[in-house]
């Protein structure tokens, strides 16, 4: 049987059409990550990041910038890495999927939040600006040699793991 678009309808066979839920972002953190542990003991870390879209307005010739803000949630090992290495202002590459969750507050109002669930994450390059930023922070008693080098910072790709129960997400 053909549908109105001319594509064959195949009932019960999802191989005919591919669904993709993939997000790739490169941007800067707008605040330090927030880490916590679920009641079942899973590490979870969330952070906000900003991405910029830059274009030239055809009418005026003026350069335009639009900033979008995203909430990213990392689980388990990726959460540990995010909380350890990410700080406000740092550039980060995030690859993941969109996920919308809903909950009801005490007054009965239903809320929705769409977030990016990180499946892969990589720190951006170290720049002179990030070095200057580190110098303006309060004194850190750890010696400089204790700071990891870019080669020591692991990149973890989350494989297929058990499904996270929505009830485990602390609100």
C-alpha positions as CSV (number, residue, x, y, z in Angstrom):
1,X,0.0,0.0,0.0
2,X,1.3,3.5,-0.8
3,X,0.7,6.5,1.3
4,X,0.1,10.1,-0.1
5,X,3.9,10.8,-0.3
6,X,4.4,7.7,-2.6
7,X,6.4,5.8,0.0
8,X,5.4,2.3,0.8
9,X,3.6,1.8,4.1
10,X,5.1,-1.1,5.9
11,X,3.1,-2.0,9.0
12,X,5.0,-3.5,11.9
13,X,8.4,-3.1,10.2
14,X,10.4,-0.1,11.4
15,X,13.3,-0.9,9.1
16,X,11.6,1.0,6.3
17,X,12.1,4.4,7.9
18,X,15.0,5.6,10.0
19,X,14.5,7.8,13.0
20,X,17.4,9.9,14.3
21,X,17.7,11.7,17.6
22,X,21.2,13.2,17.5
23,X,22.5,16.5,18.8
24,X,26.0,17.9,18.3
25,X,27.0,21.1,20.1
26,X,30.2,23.0,20.5
27,X,29.9,25.9,22.9
28,X,30.8,27.4,26.3
29,X,29.5,26.6,29.8
30,X,27.5,29.4,31.2
31,X,27.9,28.2,34.8
32,X,29.7,25.5,36.8
33,X,28.3,22.0,36.5
34,X,25.9,20.7,39.2
35,X,26.6,17.2,40.4
36,X,24.5,14.8,42.4
37,X,23.8,11.2,43.0
38,X,20.4,9.5,42.4
39,X,18.8,7.5,45.2
40,X,20.0,4.3,43.3
41,X,23.6,5.6,43.4
42,X,24.1,6.8,39.8
43,X,26.2,9.9,39.3
44,X,24.4,12.7,37.3
45,X,25.8,16.1,36.3
46,X,23.9,18.9,34.6
47,X,25.3,22.0,33.1
48,X,24.1,24.9,30.8
49,X,26.0,25.8,27.7
50,X,25.6,28.5,25.1
51,X,26.1,28.3,21.3
52,X,26.2,31.2,18.9
53,X,24.8,31.3,15.4
54,X,26.5,34.1,13.3
55,X,25.3,35.3,10.0
56,X,25.3,38.5,7.9
57,X,21.9,40.2,7.4
58,X,21.3,40.4,3.6
59,X,19.4,43.7,3.9
60,X,21.7,45.7,6.1
61,X,25.0,43.8,5.6
62,X,25.3,43.8,9.4
63,X,26.8,40.9,11.3
64,X,24.1,39.2,13.4
65,X,24.6,36.9,16.4
66,X,21.9,34.7,18.1
67,X,22.8,32.8,21.2
68,X,21.0,29.7,22.2
69,X,21.2,28.2,25.7
70,X,21.1,24.4,26.3
71,X,20.8,22.2,29.3
72,X,23.0,19.1,29.2
73,X,22.7,16.1,31.5
74,X,25.5,13.5,31.8
75,X,25.3,10.2,33.6
76,X,27.7,7.9,35.3
77,X,31.4,8.1,34.1
78,X,30.6,11.1,31.9
79,X,29.0,12.8,34.9
80,X,32.1,12.3,36.9
81,X,34.3,13.7,34.1
82,X,32.0,16.7,33.6
83,X,32.0,17.6,37.3
84,X,35.8,17.2,37.5
85,X,37.0,19.0,34.4
86,X,34.3,21.5,33.3
87,X,33.9,25.0,34.7
88,X,32.1,28.1,33.7
89,X,33.5,29.6,30.4
90,X,35.2,26.4,29.2
91,X,34.5,25.3,25.7
92,X,33.0,21.8,25.3
93,X,32.0,19.4,22.5
94,X,28.8,17.5,23.4
95,X,27.2,14.7,21.4
96,X,24.0,13.2,22.6
97,X,20.3,13.0,22.2
98,X,17.2,15.2,23.0
99,X,15.1,13.9,25.8
100,X,11.9,15.6,27.2
101,X,10.8,14.8,30.7
102,X,7.7,15.9,32.5
103,X,6.6,16.1,36.1
104,X,3.8,17.5,38.2
105,X,4.5,20.1,40.9
106,X,2.9,20.2,44.3
107,X,0.1,22.5,43.0
108,X,-0.7,20.0,40.2
109,X,0.8,22.0,37.3
110,X,2.5,19.8,34.7
111,X,6.0,20.9,33.6
112,X,8.1,19.8,30.7
113,X,11.8,20.2,30.2
114,X,13.8,19.2,27.1
115,X,17.5,18.4,27.7
116,X,20.4,17.0,25.9
117,X,21.5,13.7,27.3
118,X,25.3,13.5,26.7
119,X,26.6,10.3,25.1
120,X,30.1,11.7,24.3
121,X,31.9,14.7,25.5
122,X,35.2,16.3,24.8
123,X,36.9,19.4,26.3
124,X,37.7,22.3,24.0
125,X,41.2,23.4,23.4
126,X,43.2,25.2,26.1
127,X,43.8,28.8,25.2
128,X,45.7,31.7,26.6
129,X,42.4,33.1,27.7
130,X,41.6,30.0,29.8
131,X,45.0,30.3,31.4
132,X,44.3,34.0,32.2
133,X,41.0,32.9,33.6
134,X,42.7,30.4,35.8
135,X,45.1,33.0,37.1
136,X,42.2,35.3,38.2
137,X,40.7,32.5,40.3
138,X,41.4,32.1,44.0
139,X,44.6,30.3,45.0
140,X,44.4,26.5,44.5
141,X,46.7,24.8,46.9
142,X,47.3,21.9,44.5
143,X,50.7,22.2,42.7
144,X,50.5,22.8,38.9
145,X,51.9,19.3,38.2
146,X,48.7,17.9,39.7
147,X,46.7,19.5,36.9
148,X,45.9,16.9,34.1
149,X,47.3,17.5,30.7
150,X,45.1,17.3,27.6
151,X,46.4,13.8,26.9
152,X,45.4,12.7,30.4
153,X,41.8,13.9,30.2
154,X,39.8,10.9,29.0
155,X,37.1,11.0,26.4
156,X,34.4,8.5,27.3
157,X,31.7,7.4,24.9
158,X,28.7,6.0,26.7
159,X,27.7,2.7,25.3
160,X,24.3,1.1,25.6
161,X,23.6,0.8,29.3
162,X,20.6,0.1,31.4
163,X,17.8,2.6,31.0
164,X,17.6,5.4,33.5
165,X,14.3,5.4,35.5
166,X,12.7,8.8,35.4
167,X,11.9,8.4,39.1
168,X,15.7,8.4,39.8
169,X,16.1,12.0,38.5
170,X,16.3,14.3,41.5
171,X,14.3,17.5,41.1
